[in-house]
């Protein structure tokens, strides 16, 4: 019983969740000092492959280093592994992961494109263009 509890505790501490920070740019930091964070909450090898492919495609996008995203995955025997990308409380991409690695690459490329376009439409109306009639606290 004691060994099982220790194993569960160790599994909790050494889970596959990690964050990937993009290069530090001191002139573009937000108020809290954190920008460009990608959080990996995948649970399988295919989910990790999706995250790594997504990371490659995401870094190619101009201005992508200012967004904080979470890539999460859930396993289901009936539906297969599902993966999604969230920005804040909004889900900007959702899909089922294919089994073949090359198809995962295509899905992750589509996820990067869709997420980037969704973020541009979500964020642009709320203050990326300076408007002298709107104060910072009104955004």
N, C-alpha and C positions, 0 to 999 in steps of 0.2 A: 504494500500500500504506500509506503514511504517512497519507494523508488518511482512509482507511478506519479506521485505528486511532484517529485523533483523533475521528472521528465516533462510533465505538463508545464511547470514553471520555466524550465529551460526553453521549451518550444515557444512560449510566450515572448521571452526576451530575444530570441534569435529568429524571429519571423522574417519573411521575405520583404517586408515593407521598408523602403528606404527612399530618400529624397535625392534628387539630382539638381544641384544648383548650377545655374549658368554663370558665365564669367562676370566678375565684379566690375561694375562701372560706378565710381563714386559720384558722378554728377547726375545720375538718373535714379537715385534711390527714392523710394516712397517715404511716407511719414514714419513708418515702423522699421525702415531699413531693410526690408525683405522684398525682393522682386525676382521674377524669373524662376520660380521653384516648380519642379515637376515631382509630384509625389506618386510613388509606385505602390499600389495596393492590390497587385495581382497575386494569385495564389498557385498558379501552375507554370510549367515550363513554357507552354504556348502563350500564356499571359505575359510572362517575362519577355518572350520574343516580340510580342506586340509592343510592349513598352519600349524596348530598345529600338525597334524599327520606327516607332512613333517619335522617339527622341531624335533620331537622325533626320527625319523629315521636318520635325518642328523647328529644329535649330536653323534650317535653311530659310525660314520665313522671316522677312524683315520686321523688326519690332516685336518678335515673339519673346524676347528676353524680359519683357515687362509684365507678363501674365503668370499667375500661379494656378496650376492645373493639378487635378488628381486623376490618375488612371486607375480604375478599379475593375475587379472581376468577381463574378460569382459562378459557382459550379452548379449545374443541374443535370441530372441524368436524362430527364425528359427533353429539355430544351438545348442542352449542350452548354459550354462555357460562354457566358455573356460578358462583354466588356463595355465600359462606358467612360467618357471623359466629362469631368465636371469643372466648372469655373464658379467659385463661390457656392451658391446653392442651386445653380442652374446646370442641368445636364445638357451638354452641347453636342454629344455624339453617343450613340448606342448601337451595338451590333452583336451578333453571335460570332464567336471565333471559329474559323474553319480548322480542320485538323492538319491540312498540309501547310508546311512552313512558307512556301512561296505565296500561297493565298493569304496568309497572315500578313505578309509584307504589303500586299495590295490593299488589304483592309486597313492597315495602319497608315498607309499613304492617304487613303480616302478619309480616315479619321483626322489626320493633320489638316487636310484641306478644309473639311467641313467645320472643324473646330476653329480654325483661323478665320474663316468667313463669318461664322456665328459670333465670334468675339469682336470682330470689327463692326458688326451691326449692333451688338449689345453695348459696346463701350463708346463708339464714336458719338452718339447723340448726347452722352453724359459728360461732356467737359474736355474732350481731347482737342476740340477747336475752341480757342479762346473767344469768349463772347463778353464784351464789356458790360452787357446788361444783366449778366448772371454772376452772382457771387459764389465763392467756393463752398459756402455752407448750404447753398441752394441746390447743388448738384446731387 
